Amino acid sequence: MYIGIVCPNFSGSTVVGSVLHRFSSVQHVGEIWKVFSEKHKDVAFCKECGGDHCPHFSASFKAYLKGLPQDDISSALKERFQSEFIVSGDKRPYYYKNFSGMPDKILVLLKNKYSAALSYAKRVEGFSHKGGSVQSADIFREAAESYYKDLASRVKWVESNFANENIIYASPEVIVDMGDSDLARFGKSLFGKEIMISSTPFDENFHYIGGNHKISKGKDRSYFKGEFRPDRRYEVIMSPSEKEIVNRVVEKNFRDLDLTITDTDFIESWVKDLL
Ligand SMILES: [Zn+2]
């Protein structure tokens, strides 16, 4: 089975892919679309290994993948990694449609609204970490609106191209925080069967394209410290009035998403409250 993560940028797809990689017979391959993009060929390597030194994503294997029809890509990855399940962190519908092929099942990540706004705000010109200023209030409004614009277009594609039973909505914060028994339950919904979970977060076979390797590489120690944990830095950065601005954007936009939430979905209460 080929599972595609769909979400806006900075929504935790790498960390969720890493958590799913703990299931035996599951390989997270990261941003596999980069292998097929001429524009991104210089960054299409496994950052765990660096360059083309990766024993799995070698130059010859990437060249082989590039020569395959889209429909054969997931099978080639399954064979390469001897994995029954492939998880792609390609995120954008455009990449699945034009590069890495259509997944069998979609996992849509709905990030915490404040964390999503903060991730987007960091990319807006003039963003300051000092909360509460008029300037950053505008920035948070703009950031939350762009996040929802991206989310809406991706959700629309998912809802119109996949059957309900092949779409799961989940919160990255909830997935990252799950104990092993909840994770096993989540895995059963996603993979359609019970699969063993490894007791260690990283195995020697964990190689993936692109993505944010902060956790495994031990960078960004001040926050992640080499472990899976939800990003709640917004709690110290955002003021109550900035949160209120984000709340207003979410209230306006969330209903319009028109999600088909089923009882196998794993989302936080803040999402349910808005339905
Ligand atoms: Zn590697």
Boltz pocket constraint, residues with backbone or C-beta under 6 A from the ligand:
constraints:
  - pocket:
      binder: B
      contacts: [[A, 46], [A, 47], [A, 48], [A, 49], [A, 50], [A, 53], [A, 54], [A, 55], [A, 56], [A, 57], [A, 206], [A, 207], [A, 208]]
      max_distance: 6.0
